[in-house]
């Protein structure tokens, strides 16, 4: 199979995955009953609940990687639509986009890992979160 055909299919697959992950992201972070408290839905409540569940973190990191691939592949396809581009220029564009994507992916994952709420809850925090329900 040609590389352009694979990219075409992956663009459609990642588009569908983005739709699903976007719905899951909004549901988990904004609408799930477990993040609602009597004091209201606050940033702290969302962060504490979100970062103490590894599934939520996995969903958002997957969202990051899939969105990066989808977006950067789309930019690459737009640039490649210009027929007069030489092969060295096409390779350079691809390399620049891959390096840019790796930098952004690293930055995004370290934002998740570096979040102070990512550490496991101690018993005192568990009781505070439970009482906030």
C-alpha positions as CSV (number, residue, x, y, z in Angstrom):
1,X,0.0,0.0,0.0
2,X,1.3,3.5,-0.8
3,X,2.2,5.9,2.0
4,X,-0.3,8.5,0.9
5,X,-3.1,5.9,1.1
6,X,-2.1,5.0,4.6
7,X,-2.0,8.6,5.6
8,X,-5.4,9.1,4.0
9,X,-6.9,6.2,6.1
10,X,-5.2,7.3,9.3
11,X,-6.5,10.9,8.8
12,X,-10.1,9.5,8.7
13,X,-9.5,7.0,11.6
14,X,-8.0,9.7,13.8
15,X,-10.8,12.1,12.9
16,X,-13.3,9.5,14.2
17,X,-11.2,8.8,17.3
18,X,-11.0,12.6,18.0
19,X,-14.8,12.8,18.0
20,X,-15.1,9.9,20.5
21,X,-12.3,11.2,22.7
22,X,-13.7,14.7,22.7
23,X,-17.0,13.5,23.9
24,X,-15.3,11.4,26.6
25,X,-13.1,14.4,27.6
26,X,-16.1,16.7,28.0
27,X,-18.1,14.1,29.9
28,X,-15.4,13.2,32.3
29,X,-14.2,16.8,33.0
30,X,-17.5,18.7,32.9
31,X,-20.6,16.6,33.1
32,X,-19.8,13.5,35.2
33,X,-21.8,13.4,38.4
34,X,-18.7,12.4,40.4
35,X,-17.1,15.8,39.8
36,X,-20.1,17.8,41.1
37,X,-19.9,19.1,44.6
38,X,-22.2,21.2,46.8
39,X,-19.9,24.2,46.4
40,X,-20.0,23.9,42.6
41,X,-17.8,22.6,40.0
42,X,-14.3,24.1,40.6
43,X,-11.0,23.7,38.9
44,X,-9.5,22.1,42.0
45,X,-12.3,19.5,42.2
46,X,-11.8,18.6,38.6
47,X,-8.1,18.4,38.9
48,X,-8.1,16.2,42.0
49,X,-10.6,13.8,40.6
50,X,-9.2,13.7,37.1
51,X,-5.5,13.1,38.1
52,X,-6.3,10.4,40.6
53,X,-7.9,8.2,38.0
54,X,-5.3,6.8,35.6
55,X,-8.0,6.1,33.0
56,X,-8.8,9.8,32.7
57,X,-5.2,10.6,32.3
58,X,-4.8,7.9,29.6
59,X,-7.8,9.3,27.7
60,X,-6.4,12.8,27.7
61,X,-2.9,11.7,26.7
62,X,-4.4,9.6,23.9
63,X,-6.4,12.7,22.9
64,X,-3.1,14.7,22.8
65,X,-1.3,12.2,20.6
66,X,-4.2,11.6,18.2
67,X,-4.9,15.3,17.8
68,X,-1.3,16.0,17.1
69,X,-1.1,13.4,14.4
70,X,-4.4,14.4,12.9
71,X,-3.5,18.1,12.9
72,X,0.1,17.8,11.7
73,X,-0.8,15.3,9.0
74,X,-3.5,17.7,7.8
75,X,-1.0,20.5,7.6
76,X,1.4,18.2,5.7
77,X,-1.3,17.3,3.3
78,X,-2.2,20.9,2.7
79,X,1.4,21.8,2.0
80,X,1.8,18.7,-0.3
81,X,-1.3,19.7,-2.3
82,X,1.0,22.2,-4.1
83,X,2.2,20.1,-7.0
84,X,5.4,22.0,-7.7
85,X,7.2,21.1,-4.5
86,X,10.5,19.2,-4.9
87,X,11.2,16.0,-3.2
88,X,13.9,17.5,-0.8
89,X,11.4,20.2,0.2
90,X,8.7,17.5,0.9
91,X,11.2,15.6,3.1
92,X,12.2,18.7,4.9
93,X,8.5,19.6,5.6
94,X,7.9,16.1,6.9
95,X,11.0,16.1,9.2
96,X,10.1,19.6,10.6
97,X,6.6,18.5,11.4
98,X,7.8,15.3,13.0
99,X,10.2,17.2,15.2
100,X,7.6,19.8,16.1
101,X,5.1,17.1,16.9
102,X,7.6,15.3,19.2
103,X,8.4,18.5,21.0
104,X,4.7,19.3,21.6
105,X,4.0,15.7,22.7
106,X,6.8,15.8,25.2
107,X,5.6,19.2,26.5
108,X,2.1,17.9,26.8
109,X,3.0,14.7,28.6
110,X,5.2,16.5,31.0
111,X,2.3,18.9,31.8
112,X,0.3,15.8,32.8
113,X,3.1,14.2,34.8
114,X,4.2,17.5,36.4
115,X,0.8,18.3,37.7
116,X,0.8,18.4,41.5
117,X,-2.5,16.5,41.6
118,X,-1.1,13.6,39.7
119,X,0.4,12.0,42.9
120,X,-1.6,9.3,44.7
121,X,-4.0,10.6,47.4
122,X,-3.0,10.2,51.0
123,X,-5.8,9.2,53.4
124,X,-6.4,12.9,54.5
125,X,-7.0,13.9,50.8
126,X,-9.4,11.0,50.3
127,X,-11.5,12.1,53.2
128,X,-11.5,15.7,52.0
129,X,-12.6,14.6,48.5
130,X,-15.2,12.3,49.9
131,X,-16.7,15.0,52.1
132,X,-16.9,17.4,49.1
133,X,-19.4,15.0,47.5
